[in-house]
């Protein structure tokens, strides 16, 4: 799809808040998953060395 301007791209035909909000929620969930997995791995490594 060809956009007339960057503003039109970000607006996504009026659905921009839903589109970009969805991307934001997904990125937040992925970040939480990565941090929680690293924390759990750290706890497991700590338990194995004790």
Phi and psi restraints in degrees (range 20) as a CNS / XPLOR table:
assign (resid 1 and name C) (resid 2 and name N)
       (resid 2 and name CA) (resid 2 and name C) 1.0 -101.1 20.0 2
assign (resid 2 and name N) (resid 2 and name CA)
       (resid 2 and name C) (resid 3 and name N) 1.0 127.4 20.0 2
assign (resid 2 and name C) (resid 3 and name N)
       (resid 3 and name CA) (resid 3 and name C) 1.0 -99.6 20.0 2
assign (resid 3 and name N) (resid 3 and name CA)
       (resid 3 and name C) (resid 4 and name N) 1.0 145.9 20.0 2
assign (resid 3 and name C) (resid 4 and name N)
       (resid 4 and name CA) (resid 4 and name C) 1.0 -73.6 20.0 2
assign (resid 4 and name N) (resid 4 and name CA)
       (resid 4 and name C) (resid 5 and name N) 1.0 -29.7 20.0 2
assign (resid 4 and name C) (resid 5 and name N)
       (resid 5 and name CA) (resid 5 and name C) 1.0 -159.0 20.0 2
assign (resid 5 and name N) (resid 5 and name CA)
       (resid 5 and name C) (resid 6 and name N) 1.0 171.6 20.0 2
assign (resid 5 and name C) (resid 6 and name N)
       (resid 6 and name CA) (resid 6 and name C) 1.0 -65.9 20.0 2
assign (resid 6 and name N) (resid 6 and name CA)
       (resid 6 and name C) (resid 7 and name N) 1.0 -34.1 20.0 2
assign (resid 6 and name C) (resid 7 and name N)
       (resid 7 and name CA) (resid 7 and name C) 1.0 -61.9 20.0 2
assign (resid 7 and name N) (resid 7 and name CA)
       (resid 7 and name C) (resid 8 and name N) 1.0 -41.6 20.0 2
assign (resid 7 and name C) (resid 8 and name N)
       (resid 8 and name CA) (resid 8 and name C) 1.0 -65.2 20.0 2
assign (resid 8 and name N) (resid 8 and name CA)
       (resid 8 and name C) (resid 9 and name N) 1.0 -37.9 20.0 2
assign (resid 8 and name C) (resid 9 and name N)
       (resid 9 and name CA) (resid 9 and name C) 1.0 -61.2 20.0 2
assign (resid 9 and name N) (resid 9 and name CA)
       (resid 9 and name C) (resid 10 and name N) 1.0 -49.3 20.0 2
assign (resid 9 and name C) (resid 10 and name N)
       (resid 10 and name CA) (resid 10 and name C) 1.0 -66.8 20.0 2
assign (resid 10 and name N) (resid 10 and name CA)
       (resid 10 and name C) (resid 11 and name N) 1.0 -31.2 20.0 2
assign (resid 10 and name C) (resid 11 and name N)
       (resid 11 and name CA) (resid 11 and name C) 1.0 -75.0 20.0 2
assign (resid 11 and name N) (resid 11 and name CA)
       (resid 11 and name C) (resid 12 and name N) 1.0 -26.6 20.0 2
assign (resid 11 and name C) (resid 12 and name N)
       (resid 12 and name CA) (resid 12 and name C) 1.0 51.7 20.0 2
assign (resid 12 and name N) (resid 12 and name CA)
       (resid 12 and name C) (resid 13 and name N) 1.0 45.0 20.0 2
assign (resid 12 and name C) (resid 13 and name N)
       (resid 13 and name CA) (resid 13 and name C) 1.0 64.7 20.0 2
assign (resid 13 and name N) (resid 13 and name CA)
       (resid 13 and name C) (resid 14 and name N) 1.0 28.5 20.0 2
assign (resid 13 and name C) (resid 14 and name N)
       (resid 14 and name CA) (resid 14 and name C) 1.0 95.6 20.0 2
assign (resid 14 and name N) (resid 14 and name CA)
       (resid 14 and name C) (resid 15 and name N) 1.0 -8.7 20.0 2
assign (resid 14 and name C) (resid 15 and name N)
       (resid 15 and name CA) (resid 15 and name C) 1.0 -102.2 20.0 2
assign (resid 15 and name N) (resid 15 and name CA)
       (resid 15 and name C) (resid 16 and name N) 1.0 9.4 20.0 2
assign (resid 15 and name C) (resid 16 and name N)
       (resid 16 and name CA) (resid 16 and name C) 1.0 -52.3 20.0 2
assign (resid 16 and name N) (resid 16 and name CA)
       (resid 16 and name C) (resid 17 and name N) 1.0 -48.6 20.0 2
assign (resid 16 and name C) (resid 17 and name N)
       (resid 17 and name CA) (resid 17 and name C) 1.0 -59.1 20.0 2
assign (resid 17 and name N) (resid 17 and name CA)
       (resid 17 and name C) (resid 18 and name N) 1.0 -35.9 20.0 2
assign (resid 17 and name C) (resid 18 and name N)
       (resid 18 and name CA) (resid 18 and name C) 1.0 -72.7 20.0 2
assign (resid 18 and name N) (resid 18 and name CA)
       (resid 18 and name C) (resid 19 and name N) 1.0 -44.2 20.0 2
assign (resid 18 and name C) (resid 19 and name N)
       (resid 19 and name CA) (resid 19 and name C) 1.0 -64.2 20.0 2
assign (resid 19 and name N) (resid 19 and name CA)
       (resid 19 and name C) (resid 20 and name N) 1.0 -55.1 20.0 2
assign (resid 19 and name C) (resid 20 and name N)
       (resid 20 and name CA) (resid 20 and name C) 1.0 -71.1 20.0 2
assign (resid 20 and name N) (resid 20 and name CA)
       (resid 20 and name C) (resid 21 and name N) 1.0 -32.3 20.0 2
assign (resid 20 and name C) (resid 21 and name N)
       (resid 21 and name CA) (resid 21 and name C) 1.0 -63.5 20.0 2
assign (resid 21 and name N) (resid 21 and name CA)
       (resid 21 and name C) (resid 22 and name N) 1.0 -39.3 20.0 2
assign (resid 21 and name C) (resid 22 and name N)
       (resid 22 and name CA) (resid 22 and name C) 1.0 -64.8 20.0 2
assign (resid 22 and name N) (resid 22 and name CA)
       (resid 22 and name C) (resid 23 and name N) 1.0 -43.5 20.0 2
assign (resid 22 and name C) (resid 23 and name N)
       (resid 23 and name CA) (resid 23 and name C) 1.0 -60.5 20.0 2
assign (resid 23 and name N) (resid 23 and name CA)
       (resid 23 and name C) (resid 24 and name N) 1.0 -41.6 20.0 2
assign (resid 23 and name C) (resid 24 and name N)
       (resid 24 and name CA) (resid 24 and name C) 1.0 -63.0 20.0 2
assign (resid 24 and name N) (resid 24 and name CA)
       (resid 24 and name C) (resid 25 and name N) 1.0 -43.1 20.0 2
assign (resid 24 and name C) (resid 25 and name N)
       (resid 25 and name CA) (resid 25 and name C) 1.0 -64.3 20.0 2
assign (resid 25 and name N) (resid 25 and name CA)
       (resid 25 and name C) (resid 26 and name N) 1.0 -42.8 20.0 2
assign (resid 25 and name C) (resid 26 and name N)
       (resid 26 and name CA) (resid 26 and name C) 1.0 -63.1 20.0 2
assign (resid 26 and name N) (resid 26 and name CA)
       (resid 26 and name C) (resid 27 and name N) 1.0 -45.7 20.0 2
assign (resid 26 and name C) (resid 27 and name N)
       (resid 27 and name CA) (resid 27 and name C) 1.0 -62.5 20.0 2
assign (resid 27 and name N) (resid 27 and name CA)
       (resid 27 and name C) (resid 28 and name N) 1.0 -38.5 20.0 2
assign (resid 27 and name C) (resid 28 and name N)
       (resid 28 and name CA) (resid 28 and name C) 1.0 -63.4 20.0 2
assign (resid 28 and name N) (resid 28 and name CA)
       (resid 28 and name C) (resid 29 and name N) 1.0 -44.6 20.0 2
assign (resid 28 and name C) (resid 29 and name N)
       (resid 29 and name CA) (resid 29 and name C) 1.0 -63.0 20.0 2
assign (resid 29 and name N) (resid 29 and name CA)
       (resid 29 and name C) (resid 30 and name N) 1.0 -41.1 20.0 2
assign (resid 29 and name C) (resid 30 and name N)
       (resid 30 and name CA) (resid 30 and name C) 1.0 -64.3 20.0 2
assign (resid 30 and name N) (resid 30 and name CA)
       (resid 30 and name C) (resid 31 and name N) 1.0 -42.4 20.0 2
assign (resid 30 and name C) (resid 31 and name N)
       (resid 31 and name CA) (resid 31 and name C) 1.0 -63.1 20.0 2
assign (resid 31 and name N) (resid 31 and name CA)
       (resid 31 and name C) (resid 32 and name N) 1.0 -43.3 20.0 2
assign (resid 31 and name C) (resid 32 and name N)
       (resid 32 and name CA) (resid 32 and name C) 1.0 -62.2 20.0 2
assign (resid 32 and name N) (resid 32 and name CA)
       (resid 32 and name C) (resid 33 and name N) 1.0 -42.0 20.0 2
assign (resid 32 and name C) (resid 33 and name N)
       (resid 33 and name CA) (resid 33 and name C) 1.0 -61.9 20.0 2
assign (resid 33 and name N) (resid 33 and name CA)
       (resid 33 and name C) (resid 34 and name N) 1.0 -43.8 20.0 2
assign (resid 33 and name C) (resid 34 and name N)
       (resid 34 and name CA) (resid 34 and name C) 1.0 -63.3 20.0 2
assign (resid 34 and name N) (resid 34 and name CA)
       (resid 34 and name C) (resid 35 and name N) 1.0 -47.2 20.0 2
assign (resid 34 and name C) (resid 35 and name N)
       (resid 35 and name CA) (resid 35 and name C) 1.0 -65.5 20.0 2
assign (resid 35 and name N) (resid 35 and name CA)
       (resid 35 and name C) (resid 36 and name N) 1.0 -40.1 20.0 2
assign (resid 35 and name C) (resid 36 and name N)
       (resid 36 and name CA) (resid 36 and name C) 1.0 -69.7 20.0 2
assign (resid 36 and name N) (resid 36 and name CA)
       (resid 36 and name C) (resid 37 and name N) 1.0 -35.4 20.0 2
assign (resid 36 and name C) (resid 37 and name N)
       (resid 37 and name CA) (resid 37 and name C) 1.0 -66.7 20.0 2
assign (resid 37 and name N) (resid 37 and name CA)
       (resid 37 and name C) (resid 38 and name N) 1.0 -41.2 20.0 2
assign (resid 37 and name C) (resid 38 and name N)
       (resid 38 and name CA) (resid 38 and name C) 1.0 -65.3 20.0 2
assign (resid 38 and name N) (resid 38 and name CA)
       (resid 38 and name C) (resid 39 and name N) 1.0 -39.0 20.0 2
assign (resid 38 and name C) (resid 39 and name N)
       (resid 39 and name CA) (resid 39 and name C) 1.0 -65.6 20.0 2
assign (resid 39 and name N) (resid 39 and name CA)
       (resid 39 and name C) (resid 40 and name N) 1.0 -42.2 20.0 2
assign (resid 39 and name C) (resid 40 and name N)
       (resid 40 and name CA) (resid 40 and name C) 1.0 -66.6 20.0 2
assign (resid 40 and name N) (resid 40 and name CA)
       (resid 40 and name C) (resid 41 and name N) 1.0 -37.7 20.0 2
assign (resid 40 and name C) (resid 41 and name N)
       (resid 41 and name CA) (resid 41 and name C) 1.0 -65.9 20.0 2
assign (resid 41 and name N) (resid 41 and name CA)
       (resid 41 and name C) (resid 42 and name N) 1.0 -39.6 20.0 2
assign (resid 41 and name C) (resid 42 and name N)
       (resid 42 and name CA) (resid 42 and name C) 1.0 -63.4 20.0 2
assign (resid 42 and name N) (resid 42 and name CA)
       (resid 42 and name C) (resid 43 and name N) 1.0 -40.4 20.0 2
assign (resid 42 and name C) (resid 43 and name N)
       (resid 43 and name CA) (resid 43 and name C) 1.0 -65.8 20.0 2
assign (resid 43 and name N) (resid 43 and name CA)
       (resid 43 and name C) (resid 44 and name N) 1.0 -39.8 20.0 2
assign (resid 43 and name C) (resid 44 and name N)
       (resid 44 and name CA) (resid 44 and name C) 1.0 -67.0 20.0 2
assign (resid 44 and name N) (resid 44 and name CA)
       (resid 44 and name C) (resid 45 and name N) 1.0 -42.6 20.0 2
assign (resid 44 and name C) (resid 45 and name N)
       (resid 45 and name CA) (resid 45 and name C) 1.0 -63.8 20.0 2
assign (resid 45 and name N) (resid 45 and name CA)
       (resid 45 and name C) (resid 46 and name N) 1.0 -38.1 20.0 2
assign (resid 45 and name C) (resid 46 and name N)
       (resid 46 and name CA) (resid 46 and name C) 1.0 -66.9 20.0 2
assign (resid 46 and name N) (resid 46 and name CA)
       (resid 46 and name C) (resid 47 and name N) 1.0 -41.5 20.0 2
assign (resid 46 and name C) (resid 47 and name N)
       (resid 47 and name CA) (resid 47 and name C) 1.0 -66.2 20.0 2
assign (resid 47 and name N) (resid 47 and name CA)
       (resid 47 and name C) (resid 48 and name N) 1.0 -35.4 20.0 2
assign (resid 47 and name C) (resid 48 and name N)
       (resid 48 and name CA) (resid 48 and name C) 1.0 -70.5 20.0 2
assign (resid 48 and name N) (resid 48 and name CA)
       (resid 48 and name C) (resid 49 and name N) 1.0 -29.6 20.0 2
assign (resid 48 and name C) (resid 49 and name N)
       (resid 49 and name CA) (resid 49 and name C) 1.0 -87.5 20.0 2
assign (resid 49 and name N) (resid 49 and name CA)
       (resid 49 and name C) (resid 50 and name N) 1.0 -11.3 20.0 2
